[in-house]
Amino acid sequence: MARQPKDVSLDKTMEWIFQTPGVPVPADRVRELTATVVRPAGGSFSIADWR
């Protein structure tokens, strides 16, 4: 994945997220990463939590 731009607007950040090509990841690695996620109370995420 390309480097994320710094100090850009939320609109430009979202544009970057959707336009940057992803890379294949083995399913075992996805399971490993999702098992370590700390989920907030209520179980939902928001874009504001990313910053």
FENMO-V623386 format. One record per helix or strand of 2 or more residues. SS is the DSSP state (H for helix, E for strand). FROM is the first residue (numbers start at 1). LEN is the number of residues. Records with the same first field share a line. If there is no record, write none. Layout:
# FENMO-V623386
SS=FROM-LEN + FROM-LEN
This chain:
# FENMO-V623386
H=10-10 + 27-9 + 47-4
